[in-house]
Amino acid sequence: MTLQTGQAEPAVRAAMRKFNGLYNKATFPDVYFLIGNMNSGGMATPDGLMIAAEMYGGVPGVPT
């Protein structure tokens, strides 16, 4: 499932555009999808937003 994370890009970009329409002062950091150790959902850093793909891409039947 984590290999399909890139397919979410159009929906994520659309959501950010919509939010920007509601709040035009919004700023958007670079976003990185990472595969970690199943212990964090991600974090914000000075370099951008790190999202733990393994935490949000799991579905029943996916080995951990």
PDBQT receptor file of N, H, CA, C and O in Angstrom, charges set to zero:
ATOM      1  N   MET A   1       0.816  -1.193   0.000  1.00  0.00    +0.000 N 
ATOM      2  CA  MET A   1       0.000   0.000   0.000  1.00  0.00    +0.000 C 
ATOM      3  C   MET A   1       0.861   1.260   0.000  1.00  0.00    +0.000 C 
ATOM      4  O   MET A   1       0.500   2.239  -0.653  1.00  0.00    +0.000 OA
ATOM      5  N   THR A   2       1.977   1.267   0.704  1.00  0.00    +0.000 N 
ATOM      6  H   THR A   2       2.271   0.472   1.235  1.00  0.00    +0.000 HD
ATOM      7  CA  THR A   2       2.811   2.466   0.749  1.00  0.00    +0.000 C 
ATOM      8  C   THR A   2       3.385   2.803  -0.623  1.00  0.00    +0.000 C 
ATOM      9  O   THR A   2       3.702   3.962  -0.887  1.00  0.00    +0.000 OA
ATOM     10  N   LEU A   3       3.524   1.814  -1.495  1.00  0.00    +0.000 N 
ATOM     11  H   LEU A   3       3.266   0.872  -1.279  1.00  0.00    +0.000 HD
ATOM     12  CA  LEU A   3       4.031   2.090  -2.836  1.00  0.00    +0.000 C 
ATOM     13  C   LEU A   3       3.031   2.880  -3.669  1.00  0.00    +0.000 C 
ATOM     14  O   LEU A   3       3.397   3.438  -4.704  1.00  0.00    +0.000 OA
ATOM     15  N   GLN A   4       1.781   2.937  -3.237  1.00  0.00    +0.000 N 
ATOM     16  H   GLN A   4       1.484   2.484  -2.397  1.00  0.00    +0.000 HD
ATOM     17  CA  GLN A   4       0.743   3.668  -3.958  1.00  0.00    +0.000 C 
ATOM     18  C   GLN A   4       0.505   5.067  -3.379  1.00  0.00    +0.000 C 
ATOM     19  O   GLN A   4      -0.432   5.755  -3.785  1.00  0.00    +0.000 OA
ATOM     20  N   THR A   5       1.336   5.482  -2.449  1.00  0.00    +0.000 N 
ATOM     21  H   THR A   5       2.097   4.923  -2.119  1.00  0.00    +0.000 HD
ATOM     22  CA  THR A   5       1.159   6.774  -1.784  1.00  0.00    +0.000 C 
ATOM     23  C   THR A   5       1.138   7.920  -2.793  1.00  0.00    +0.000 C 
ATOM     24  O   THR A   5       0.380   8.875  -2.622  1.00  0.00    +0.000 OA
ATOM     25  N   GLY A   6       1.943   7.840  -3.821  1.00  0.00    +0.000 N 
ATOM     26  H   GLY A   6       2.559   7.065  -3.960  1.00  0.00    +0.000 HD
ATOM     27  CA  GLY A   6       2.004   8.904  -4.820  1.00  0.00    +0.000 C 
ATOM     28  C   GLY A   6       0.680   9.152  -5.518  1.00  0.00    +0.000 C 
ATOM     29  O   GLY A   6       0.443  10.247  -6.027  1.00  0.00    +0.000 OA
ATOM     30  N   GLN A   7      -0.179   8.153  -5.548  1.00  0.00    +0.000 N 
ATOM     31  H   GLN A   7       0.013   7.263  -5.135  1.00  0.00    +0.000 HD
ATOM     32  CA  GLN A   7      -1.486   8.319  -6.189  1.00  0.00    +0.000 C 
ATOM     33  C   GLN A   7      -2.373   9.298  -5.422  1.00  0.00    +0.000 C 
ATOM     34  O   GLN A   7      -3.364   9.785  -5.967  1.00  0.00    +0.000 OA
ATOM     35  N   ALA A   8      -2.037   9.590  -4.185  1.00  0.00    +0.000 N 
ATOM     36  H   ALA A   8      -1.232   9.195  -3.742  1.00  0.00    +0.000 HD
ATOM     37  CA  ALA A   8      -2.824  10.520  -3.375  1.00  0.00    +0.000 C 
ATOM     38  C   ALA A   8      -2.474  11.976  -3.682  1.00  0.00    +0.000 C 
ATOM     39  O   ALA A   8      -3.171  12.885  -3.232  1.00  0.00    +0.000 OA
ATOM     40  N   GLU A   9      -1.412  12.203  -4.435  1.00  0.00    +0.000 N 
ATOM     41  H   GLU A   9      -0.846  11.464  -4.801  1.00  0.00    +0.000 HD
ATOM     42  CA  GLU A   9      -0.951  13.574  -4.668  1.00  0.00    +0.000 C 
ATOM     43  C   GLU A   9      -2.035  14.498  -5.240  1.00  0.00    +0.000 C 
ATOM     44  O   GLU A   9      -2.199  15.602  -4.721  1.00  0.00    +0.000 OA
ATOM     45  N   PRO A  10      -2.778  14.110  -6.273  1.00  0.00    +0.000 N 
ATOM     46  CA  PRO A  10      -3.802  15.029  -6.788  1.00  0.00    +0.000 C 
ATOM     47  C   PRO A  10      -4.842  15.437  -5.732  1.00  0.00    +0.000 C 
ATOM     48  O   PRO A  10      -5.251  16.597  -5.682  1.00  0.00    +0.000 OA
ATOM     49  N   ALA A  11      -5.260  14.505  -4.907  1.00  0.00    +0.000 N 
ATOM     50  H   ALA A  11      -4.928  13.563  -4.947  1.00  0.00    +0.000 HD
ATOM     51  CA  ALA A  11      -6.249  14.818  -3.866  1.00  0.00    +0.000 C 
ATOM     52  C   ALA A  11      -5.648  15.728  -2.798  1.00  0.00    +0.000 C 
ATOM     53  O   ALA A  11      -6.320  16.636  -2.310  1.00  0.00    +0.000 OA
ATOM     54  N   VAL A  12      -4.395  15.492  -2.434  1.00  0.00    +0.000 N 
ATOM     55  H   VAL A  12      -3.849  14.754  -2.831  1.00  0.00    +0.000 HD
ATOM     56  CA  VAL A  12      -3.735  16.331  -1.429  1.00  0.00    +0.000 C 
ATOM     57  C   VAL A  12      -3.580  17.746  -1.971  1.00  0.00    +0.000 C 
ATOM     58  O   VAL A  12      -3.850  18.717  -1.264  1.00  0.00    +0.000 OA
ATOM     59  N   ARG A  13      -3.148  17.865  -3.215  1.00  0.00    +0.000 N 
ATOM     60  H   ARG A  13      -2.929  17.077  -3.789  1.00  0.00    +0.000 HD
ATOM     61  CA  ARG A  13      -2.989  19.200  -3.816  1.00  0.00    +0.000 C 
ATOM     62  C   ARG A  13      -4.330  19.927  -3.911  1.00  0.00    +0.000 C 
ATOM     63  O   ARG A  13      -4.400  21.131  -3.665  1.00  0.00    +0.000 OA
ATOM     64  N   ALA A  14      -5.387  19.208  -4.263  1.00  0.00    +0.000 N 
ATOM     65  H   ALA A  14      -5.330  18.230  -4.463  1.00  0.00    +0.000 HD
ATOM     66  CA  ALA A  14      -6.715  19.815  -4.348  1.00  0.00    +0.000 C 
ATOM     67  C   ALA A  14      -7.163  20.314  -2.976  1.00  0.00    +0.000 C 
ATOM     68  O   ALA A  14      -7.731  21.401  -2.867  1.00  0.00    +0.000 OA
ATOM     69  N   ALA A  15      -6.910  19.529  -1.932  1.00  0.00    +0.000 N 
ATOM     70  H   ALA A  15      -6.448  18.647  -2.020  1.00  0.00    +0.000 HD
ATOM     71  CA  ALA A  15      -7.289  19.934  -0.578  1.00  0.00    +0.000 C 
ATOM     72  C   ALA A  15      -6.513  21.189  -0.158  1.00  0.00    +0.000 C 
ATOM     73  O   ALA A  15      -7.072  22.079   0.483  1.00  0.00    +0.000 OA
ATOM     74  N   MET A  16      -5.242  21.257  -0.516  1.00  0.00    +0.000 N 
ATOM     75  H   MET A  16      -4.789  20.534  -1.037  1.00  0.00    +0.000 HD
ATOM     76  CA  MET A  16      -4.440  22.437  -0.168  1.00  0.00    +0.000 C 
ATOM     77  C   MET A  16      -4.923  23.671  -0.928  1.00  0.00    +0.000 C 
ATOM     78  O   MET A  16      -4.968  24.766  -0.367  1.00  0.00    +0.000 OA
ATOM     79  N   ARG A  17      -5.282  23.500  -2.199  1.00  0.00    +0.000 N 
ATOM     80  H   ARG A  17      -5.245  22.611  -2.655  1.00  0.00    +0.000 HD
ATOM     81  CA  ARG A  17      -5.823  24.630  -2.963  1.00  0.00    +0.000 C 
ATOM     82  C   ARG A  17      -7.134  25.120  -2.347  1.00  0.00    +0.000 C 
ATOM     83  O   ARG A  17      -7.369  26.324  -2.248  1.00  0.00    +0.000 OA
ATOM     84  N   LYS A  18      -7.978  24.183  -1.937  1.00  0.00    +0.000 N 
ATOM     85  H   LYS A  18      -7.787  23.204  -2.018  1.00  0.00    +0.000 HD
ATOM     86  CA  LYS A  18      -9.256  24.558  -1.321  1.00  0.00    +0.000 C 
ATOM     87  C   LYS A  18      -9.023  25.306  -0.017  1.00  0.00    +0.000 C 
ATOM     88  O   LYS A  18      -9.657  26.330   0.242  1.00  0.00    +0.000 OA
ATOM     89  N   PHE A  19      -8.113  24.793   0.801  1.00  0.00    +0.000 N 
ATOM     90  H   PHE A  19      -7.599  23.961   0.590  1.00  0.00    +0.000 HD
ATOM     91  CA  PHE A  19      -7.796  25.459   2.060  1.00  0.00    +0.000 C 
ATOM     92  C   PHE A  19      -7.240  26.854   1.796  1.00  0.00    +0.000 C 
ATOM     93  O   PHE A  19      -7.587  27.804   2.498  1.00  0.00    +0.000 OA
ATOM     94  N   ASN A  20      -6.376  26.981   0.784  1.00  0.00    +0.000 N 
ATOM     95  H   ASN A  20      -6.094  26.209   0.214  1.00  0.00    +0.000 HD
ATOM     96  CA  ASN A  20      -5.794  28.269   0.447  1.00  0.00    +0.000 C 
ATOM     97  C   ASN A  20      -6.880  29.257   0.007  1.00  0.00    +0.000 C 
ATOM     98  O   ASN A  20      -6.764  30.459   0.244  1.00  0.00    +0.000 OA
ATOM     99  N   GLY A  21      -7.931  28.743  -0.631  1.00  0.00    +0.000 N 
ATOM    100  H   GLY A  21      -8.025  27.766  -0.823  1.00  0.00    +0.000 HD
ATOM    101  CA  GLY A  21      -9.057  29.590  -1.009  1.00  0.00    +0.000 C 
ATOM    102  C   GLY A  21      -9.827  30.105   0.196  1.00  0.00    +0.000 C 
ATOM    103  O   GLY A  21     -10.396  31.196   0.158  1.00  0.00    +0.000 OA
ATOM    104  N   LEU A  22      -9.845  29.325   1.255  1.00  0.00    +0.000 N 
ATOM    105  H   LEU A  22      -9.384  28.438   1.286  1.00  0.00    +0.000 HD
ATOM    106  CA  LEU A  22     -10.539  29.723   2.480  1.00  0.00    +0.000 C 
ATOM    107  C   LEU A  22      -9.670  30.617   3.360  1.00  0.00    +0.000 C 
ATOM    108  O   LEU A  22     -10.165  31.500   4.061  1.00  0.00    +0.000 OA
ATOM    109  N   TYR A  23      -8.374  30.368   3.306  1.00  0.00    +0.000 N 
ATOM    110  H   TYR A  23      -7.972  29.651   2.737  1.00  0.00    +0.000 HD
ATOM    111  CA  TYR A  23      -7.423  31.094   4.157  1.00  0.00    +0.000 C 
ATOM    112  C   TYR A  23      -6.210  31.418   3.310  1.00  0.00    +0.000 C 
ATOM    113  O   TYR A  23      -5.246  30.653   3.266  1.00  0.00    +0.000 OA
ATOM    114  N   ASN A  24      -6.266  32.575   2.629  1.00  0.00    +0.000 N 
ATOM    115  H   ASN A  24      -7.049  33.196   2.665  1.00  0.00    +0.000 HD
ATOM    116  CA  ASN A  24      -5.225  32.884   1.651  1.00  0.00    +0.000 C 
ATOM    117  C   ASN A  24      -3.881  33.245   2.256  1.00  0.00    +0.000 C 
ATOM    118  O   ASN A  24      -2.914  33.443   1.519  1.00  0.00    +0.000 OA
ATOM    119  N   LYS A  25      -3.791  33.335   3.563  1.00  0.00    +0.000 N 
ATOM    120  H   LYS A  25      -4.576  33.175   4.161  1.00  0.00    +0.000 HD
ATOM    121  CA  LYS A  25      -2.498  33.574   4.208  1.00  0.00    +0.000 C 
ATOM    122  C   LYS A  25      -1.769  32.265   4.524  1.00  0.00    +0.000 C 
ATOM    123  O   LYS A  25      -0.671  32.276   5.081  1.00  0.00    +0.000 OA
ATOM    124  N   ALA A  26      -2.383  31.154   4.168  1.00  0.00    +0.000 N 
ATOM    125  H   ALA A  26      -3.275  31.145   3.715  1.00  0.00    +0.000 HD
ATOM    126  CA  ALA A  26      -1.779  29.851   4.445  1.00  0.00    +0.000 C 
ATOM    127  C   ALA A  26      -0.463  29.704   3.686  1.00  0.00    +0.000 C 
ATOM    128  O   ALA A  26      -0.327  30.168   2.554  1.00  0.00    +0.000 OA
ATOM    129  N   THR A  27       0.479  29.065   4.315  1.00  0.00    +0.000 N 
ATOM    130  H   THR A  27       0.368  28.688   5.235  1.00  0.00    +0.000 HD
ATOM    131  CA  THR A  27       1.727  28.700   3.652  1.00  0.00    +0.000 C 
ATOM    132  C   THR A  27       1.852  27.185   3.725  1.00  0.00    +0.000 C 
ATOM    133  O   THR A  27       1.425  26.562   4.698  1.00  0.00    +0.000 OA
ATOM    134  N   PHE A  28       2.429  26.613   2.709  1.00  0.00    +0.000 N 
ATOM    135  H   PHE A  28       2.775  27.119   1.920  1.00  0.00    +0.000 HD
ATOM    136  CA  PHE A  28       2.495  25.165   2.624  1.00  0.00    +0.000 C 
ATOM    137  C   PHE A  28       3.951  24.712   2.520  1.00  0.00    +0.000 C 
ATOM    138  O   PHE A  28       4.668  25.113   1.604  1.00  0.00    +0.000 OA
ATOM    139  N   PRO A  29       4.377  23.881   3.456  1.00  0.00    +0.000 N 
ATOM    140  CA  PRO A  29       5.756  23.395   3.422  1.00  0.00    +0.000 C 
ATOM    141  C   PRO A  29       5.906  22.295   2.376  1.00  0.00    +0.000 C 
ATOM    142  O   PRO A  29       4.919  21.776   1.855  1.00  0.00    +0.000 OA
ATOM    143  N   ASP A  30       7.151  21.952   2.081  1.00  0.00    +0.000 N 
ATOM    144  H   ASP A  30       7.953  22.374   2.505  1.00  0.00    +0.000 HD
ATOM    145  CA  ASP A  30       7.398  20.749   1.298  1.00  0.00    +0.000 C 
ATOM    146  C   ASP A  30       6.863  19.569   2.097  1.00  0.00    +0.000 C 
ATOM    147  O   ASP A  30       6.937  19.565   3.326  1.00  0.00    +0.000 OA
ATOM    148  N   VAL A  31       6.326  18.570   1.406  1.00  0.00    +0.000 N 
ATOM    149  H   VAL A  31       6.266  18.574   0.408  1.00  0.00    +0.000 HD
ATOM    150  CA  VAL A  31       5.762  17.392   2.064  1.00  0.00    +0.000 C 
ATOM    151  C   VAL A  31       6.522  16.169   1.596  1.00  0.00    +0.000 C 
ATOM    152  O   VAL A  31       6.730  15.973   0.399  1.00  0.00    +0.000 OA
ATOM    153  N   TYR A  32       6.935  15.346   2.548  1.00  0.00    +0.000 N 
ATOM    154  H   TYR A  32       6.766  15.505   3.521  1.00  0.00    +0.000 HD
ATOM    155  CA  TYR A  32       7.675  14.126   2.261  1.00  0.00    +0.000 C 
ATOM    156  C   TYR A  32       6.948  12.945   2.875  1.00  0.00    +0.000 C 
ATOM    157  O   TYR A  32       6.562  12.991   4.043  1.00  0.00    +0.000 OA
ATOM    158  N   PHE A  33       6.757  11.883   2.096  1.00  0.00    +0.000 N 
ATOM    159  H   PHE A  33       7.071  11.846   1.147  1.00  0.00    +0.000 HD
ATOM    160  CA  PHE A  33       6.207  10.638   2.613  1.00  0.00    +0.000 C 
ATOM    161  C   PHE A  33       7.377   9.698   2.859  1.00  0.00    +0.000 C 
ATOM    162  O   PHE A  33       8.161   9.417   1.953  1.00  0.00    +0.000 OA
ATOM    163  N   LEU A  34       7.486   9.218   4.077  1.00  0.00    +0.000 N 
ATOM    164  H   LEU A  34       6.849   9.446   4.814  1.00  0.00    +0.000 HD
ATOM    165  CA  LEU A  34       8.586   8.356   4.489  1.00  0.00    +0.000 C 
ATOM    166  C   LEU A  34       8.034   7.043   5.005  1.00  0.00    +0.000 C 
ATOM    167  O   LEU A  34       6.865   6.954   5.383  1.00  0.00    +0.000 OA
ATOM    168  N   ILE A  35       8.860   6.045   5.019  1.00  0.00    +0.000 N 
ATOM    169  H   ILE A  35       9.809   6.116   4.712  1.00  0.00    +0.000 HD
ATOM    170  CA  ILE A  35       8.494   4.772   5.634  1.00  0.00    +0.000 C 
ATOM    171  C   ILE A  35       9.371   4.615   6.863  1.00  0.00    +0.000 C 
ATOM    172  O   ILE A  35      10.598   4.596   6.775  1.00  0.00    +0.000 OA
ATOM    173  N   GLY A  36       8.723   4.506   7.998  1.00  0.00    +0.000 N 
ATOM    174  H   GLY A  36       7.725   4.522   8.069  1.00  0.00    +0.000 HD
ATOM    175  CA  GLY A  36       9.450   4.452   9.252  1.00  0.00    +0.000 C 
ATOM    176  C   GLY A  36       9.273   3.140   9.980  1.00  0.00    +0.000 C 
ATOM    177  O   GLY A  36       9.178   2.077   9.367  1.00  0.00    +0.000 OA
ATOM    178  N   ASN A  37       9.228   3.229  11.308  1.00  0.00    +0.000 N 
ATOM    179  H   ASN A  37       9.304   4.093  11.806  1.00  0.00    +0.000 HD
ATOM    180  CA  ASN A  37       9.255   2.055  12.172  1.00  0.00    +0.000 C 
ATOM    181  C   ASN A  37       7.935   1.857  12.915  1.00  0.00    +0.000 C 
ATOM    182  O   ASN A  37       7.919   1.273  13.998  1.00  0.00    +0.000 OA
ATOM    183  N   MET A  38       6.829   2.338  12.345  1.00  0.00    +0.000 N 
ATOM    184  H   MET A  38       6.842   2.813  11.465  1.00  0.00    +0.000 HD
ATOM    185  CA  MET A  38       5.504   2.195  12.962  1.00  0.00    +0.000 C 
ATOM    186  C   MET A  38       5.450   2.801  14.366  1.00  0.00    +0.000 C 
ATOM    187  O   MET A  38       4.765   2.272  15.241  1.00  0.00    +0.000 OA
ATOM    188  N   ASN A  39       6.169   3.910  14.587  1.00  0.00    +0.000 N 
ATOM    189  H   ASN A  39       6.725   4.340  13.876  1.00  0.00    +0.000 HD
ATOM    190  CA  ASN A  39       6.155   4.499  15.919  1.00  0.00    +0.000 C 
ATOM    191  C   ASN A  39       5.835   5.993  15.917  1.00  0.00    +0.000 C 
ATOM    192  O   ASN A  39       5.829   6.621  16.976  1.00  0.00    +0.000 OA
ATOM    193  N   SER A  40       5.569   6.567  14.751  1.00  0.00    +0.000 N 
ATOM    194  H   SER A  40       5.574   6.057  13.891  1.00  0.00    +0.000 HD
ATOM    195  CA  SER A  40       5.252   7.988  14.686  1.00  0.00    +0.000 C 
ATOM    196  C   SER A  40       4.424   8.258  13.441  1.00  0.00    +0.000 C 
ATOM    197  O   SER A  40       4.651   7.644  12.398  1.00  0.00    +0.000 OA
ATOM    198  N   GLY A  41       3.478   9.159  13.541  1.00  0.00    +0.000 N 
ATOM    199  H   GLY A  41       3.293   9.658  14.388  1.00  0.00    +0.000 HD
ATOM    200  CA  GLY A  41       2.666   9.508  12.384  1.00  0.00    +0.000 C 
ATOM    201  C   GLY A  41       3.353  10.505  11.469  1.00  0.00    +0.000 C 
ATOM    202  O   GLY A  41       2.904  10.747  10.348  1.00  0.00    +0.000 OA
ATOM    203  N   GLY A  42       4.433  11.076  11.949  1.00  0.00    +0.000 N 
ATOM    204  H   GLY A  42       4.797  10.880  12.859  1.00  0.00    +0.000 HD
ATOM    205  CA  GLY A  42       5.167  12.061  11.182  1.00  0.00    +0.000 C 
ATOM    206  C   GLY A  42       5.540  13.233  12.058  1.00  0.00    +0.000 C 
ATOM    207  O   GLY A  42       5.335  13.206  13.272  1.00  0.00    +0.000 OA
ATOM    208  N   MET A  43       6.097  14.277  11.429  1.00  0.00    +0.000 N 
ATOM    209  H   MET A  43       6.263  14.299  10.443  1.00  0.00    +0.000 HD
ATOM    210  CA  MET A  43       6.495  15.452  12.192  1.00  0.00    +0.000 C 
ATOM    211  C   MET A  43       6.720  16.622  11.248  1.00  0.00    +0.000 C 
ATOM    212  O   MET A  43       6.927  16.451  10.047  1.00  0.00    +0.000 OA
ATOM    213  N   ALA A  44       6.674  17.797  11.821  1.00  0.00    +0.000 N 
ATOM    214  H   ALA A  44       6.506  17.936  12.797  1.00  0.00    +0.000 HD
ATOM    215  CA  ALA A  44       7.002  19.013  11.092  1.00  0.00    +0.000 C 
ATOM    216  C   ALA A  44       8.429  19.397  11.443  1.00  0.00    +0.000 C 
ATOM    217  O   ALA A  44       8.807  19.392  12.614  1.00  0.00    +0.000 OA
ATOM    218  N   THR A  45       9.214  19.725  10.443  1.00  0.00    +0.000 N 
ATOM    219  H   THR A  45       8.908  19.728   9.491  1.00  0.00    +0.000 HD
ATOM    220  CA  THR A  45      10.600  20.148  10.649  1.00  0.00    +0.000 C 
ATOM    221  C   THR A  45      10.827  21.430   9.860  1.00  0.00    +0.000 C 
ATOM    222  O   THR A  45       9.977  21.813   9.056  1.00  0.00    +0.000 OA
ATOM    223  N   PRO A  46      11.945  22.094  10.071  1.00  0.00    +0.000 N 
ATOM    224  CA  PRO A  46      12.255  23.266   9.254  1.00  0.00    +0.000 C 
ATOM    225  C   PRO A  46      12.367  22.929   7.755  1.00  0.00    +0.000 C 
ATOM    226  O   PRO A  46      12.226  23.809   6.905  1.00  0.00    +0.000 OA
ATOM    227  N   ASP A  47      12.617  21.670   7.447  1.00  0.00    +0.000 N 
ATOM    228  H   ASP A  47      12.731  20.956   8.137  1.00  0.00    +0.000 HD
ATOM    229  CA  ASP A  47      12.745  21.247   6.049  1.00  0.00    +0.000 C 
ATOM    230  C   ASP A  47      11.412  20.899   5.403  1.00  0.00    +0.000 C 
ATOM    231  O   ASP A  47      11.335  20.791   4.179  1.00  0.00    +0.000 OA
ATOM    232  N   GLY A  48      10.358  20.719   6.201  1.00  0.00    +0.000 N 
ATOM    233  H   GLY A  48      10.420  20.807   7.195  1.00  0.00    +0.000 HD
ATOM    234  CA  GLY A  48       9.054  20.398   5.640  1.00  0.00    +0.000 C 
ATOM    235  C   GLY A  48       8.265  19.469   6.542  1.00  0.00    +0.000 C 
ATOM    236  O   GLY A  48       8.633  19.218   7.690  1.00  0.00    +0.000 OA
ATOM    237  N   LEU A  49       7.179  18.970   5.996  1.00  0.00    +0.000 N 
ATOM    238  H   LEU A  49       6.880  19.174   5.064  1.00  0.00    +0.000 HD
ATOM    239  CA  LEU A  49       6.286  18.074   6.721  1.00  0.00    +0.000 C 
ATOM    240  C   LEU A  49       6.613  16.634   6.356  1.00  0.00    +0.000 C 
ATOM    241  O   LEU A  49       6.569  16.259   5.185  1.00  0.00    +0.000 OA
ATOM    242  N   MET A  50       6.938  15.838   7.348  1.00  0.00    +0.000 N 
ATOM    243  H   MET A  50       6.973  16.143   8.300  1.00  0.00    +0.000 HD
ATOM    244  CA  MET A  50       7.273  14.429   7.148  1.00  0.00    +0.000 C 
ATOM    245  C   MET A  50       6.057  13.598   7.559  1.00  0.00    +0.000 C 
ATOM    246  O   MET A  50       5.598  13.680   8.699  1.00  0.00    +0.000 OA
ATOM    247  N   ILE A  51       5.540  12.799   6.626  1.00  0.00    +0.000 N 
ATOM    248  H   ILE A  51       5.913  12.732   5.700  1.00  0.00    +0.000 HD
ATOM    249  CA  ILE A  51       4.371  11.963   6.903  1.00  0.00    +0.000 C 
ATOM    250  C   ILE A  51       4.791  10.505   6.824  1.00  0.00    +0.000 C 
ATOM    251  O   ILE A  51       5.384  10.076   5.834  1.00  0.00    +0.000 OA
ATOM    252  N   ALA A  52       4.485   9.749   7.863  1.00  0.00    +0.000 N 
ATOM    253  H   ALA A  52       4.003  10.098   8.667  1.00  0.00    +0.000 HD
ATOM    254  CA  ALA A  52       4.854   8.334   7.926  1.00  0.00    +0.000 C 
ATOM    255  C   ALA A  52       3.846   7.517   7.121  1.00  0.00    +0.000 C 
ATOM    256  O   ALA A  52       2.745   7.243   7.597  1.00  0.00    +0.000 OA
ATOM    257  N   ALA A  53       4.218   7.133   5.920  1.00  0.00    +0.000 N 
ATOM    258  H   ALA A  53       5.113   7.355   5.533  1.00  0.00    +0.000 HD
ATOM    259  CA  ALA A  53       3.305   6.428   5.011  1.00  0.00    +0.000 C 
ATOM    260  C   ALA A  53       2.837   5.097   5.585  1.00  0.00    +0.000 C 
ATOM    261  O   ALA A  53       1.704   4.685   5.337  1.00  0.00    +0.000 OA
ATOM    262  N   GLU A  54       3.681   4.427   6.338  1.00  0.00    +0.000 N 
ATOM    263  H   GLU A  54       4.601   4.761   6.539  1.00  0.00    +0.000 HD
ATOM    264  CA  GLU A  54       3.286   3.114   6.853  1.00  0.00    +0.000 C 
ATOM    265  C   GLU A  54       2.173   3.218   7.888  1.00  0.00    +0.000 C 
ATOM    266  O   GLU A  54       1.436   2.257   8.106  1.00  0.00    +0.000 OA
ATOM    267  N   MET A  55       2.047   4.373   8.524  1.00  0.00    +0.000 N 
ATOM    268  H   MET A  55       2.646   5.154   8.347  1.00  0.00    +0.000 HD
ATOM    269  CA  MET A  55       1.011   4.548   9.541  1.00  0.00    +0.000 C 
ATOM    270  C   MET A  55      -0.361   4.790   8.920  1.00  0.00    +0.000 C 
ATOM    271  O   MET A  55      -1.381   4.494   9.544  1.00  0.00    +0.000 OA
ATOM    272  N   TYR A  56      -0.399   5.316   7.714  1.00  0.00    +0.000 N 
ATOM    273  H   TYR A  56       0.429   5.556   7.207  1.00  0.00    +0.000 HD
ATOM    274  CA  TYR A  56      -1.666   5.701   7.100  1.00  0.00    +0.000 C 
ATOM    275  C   TYR A  56      -2.004   4.876   5.864  1.00  0.00    +0.000 C 
ATOM    276  O   TYR A  56      -3.101   4.999   5.320  1.00  0.00    +0.000 OA
ATOM    277  N   GLY A  57      -1.084   4.049   5.420  1.00  0.00    +0.000 N 
ATOM    278  H   GLY A  57      -0.192   3.949   5.862  1.00  0.00    +0.000 HD
ATOM    279  CA  GLY A  57      -1.312   3.268   4.224  1.00  0.00    +0.000 C 
ATOM    280  C   GLY A  57      -1.674   1.821   4.499  1.00  0.00    +0.000 C 
ATOM    281  O   GLY A  57      -1.909   1.052   3.566  1.00  0.00    +0.000 OA
ATOM    282  N   GLY A  58      -1.722   1.445   5.755  1.00  0.00    +0.000 N 
ATOM    283  H   GLY A  58      -1.532   2.069   6.512  1.00  0.00    +0.000 HD
ATOM    284  CA  GLY A  58      -2.008   0.055   6.089  1.00  0.00    +0.000 C 
ATOM    285  C   GLY A  58      -3.494  -0.282   5.971  1.00  0.00    +0.000 C 
ATOM    286  O   GLY A  58      -4.360   0.499   6.367  1.00  0.00    +0.000 OA
ATOM    287  N   VAL A  59      -3.752  -1.405   5.444  1.00  0.00    +0.000 N 
ATOM    288  H   VAL A  59      -3.048  -2.039   5.122  1.00  0.00    +0.000 HD
ATOM    289  CA  VAL A  59      -5.116  -1.946   5.367  1.00  0.00    +0.000 C 
ATOM    290  C   VAL A  59      -5.059  -3.376   5.866  1.00  0.00    +0.000 C 
ATOM    291  O   VAL A  59      -3.980  -3.966   5.909  1.00  0.00    +0.000 OA
ATOM    292  N   PRO A  60      -6.181  -3.940   6.239  1.00  0.00    +0.000 N 
ATOM    293  CA  PRO A  60      -6.161  -5.328   6.708  1.00  0.00    +0.000 C 
ATOM    294  C   PRO A  60      -5.484  -6.250   5.683  1.00  0.00    +0.000 C 
ATOM    295  O   PRO A  60      -5.735  -6.164   4.481  1.00  0.00    +0.000 OA
ATOM    296  N   GLY A  61      -4.643  -7.107   6.182  1.00  0.00    +0.000 N 
ATOM    297  H   GLY A  61      -4.439  -7.177   7.159  1.00  0.00    +0.000 HD
ATOM    298  CA  GLY A  61      -3.940  -8.053   5.334  1.00  0.00    +0.000 C 
ATOM    299  C   GLY A  61      -2.545  -7.621   4.923  1.00  0.00    +0.000 C 
ATOM    300  O   GLY A  61      -1.790  -8.423   4.373  1.00  0.00    +0.000 OA
ATOM    301  N   VAL A  62      -2.184  -6.352   5.181  1.00  0.00    +0.000 N 
ATOM    302  H   VAL A  62      -2.798  -5.701   5.628  1.00  0.00    +0.000 HD
ATOM    303  CA  VAL A  62      -0.841  -5.879   4.846  1.00  0.00    +0.000 C 
ATOM    304  C   VAL A  62       0.105  -6.297   5.966  1.00  0.00    +0.000 C 
ATOM    305  O   VAL A  62      -0.136  -5.972   7.129  1.00  0.00    +0.000 OA
ATOM    306  N   PRO A  63       1.182  -7.017   5.632  1.00  0.00    +0.000 N 
ATOM    307  CA  PRO A  63       2.113  -7.450   6.681  1.00  0.00    +0.000 C 
ATOM    308  C   PRO A  63       2.837  -6.258   7.298  1.00  0.00    +0.000 C 
ATOM    309  O   PRO A  63       3.165  -5.290   6.612  1.00  0.00    +0.000 OA
ATOM    310  N   THR A  64       3.077  -6.345   8.590  1.00  0.00    +0.000 N 
ATOM    311  H   THR A  64       2.811  -7.131   9.148  1.00  0.00    +0.000 HD
ATOM    312  CA  THR A  64       3.784  -5.244   9.272  1.00  0.00    +0.000 C 
ATOM    313  C   THR A  64       5.163  -5.666   9.686  1.00  0.00    +0.000 C 
ATOM    314  O   THR A  64       5.902  -4.873  10.271  1.00  0.00    +0.000 OA
TER     315      THR A  64
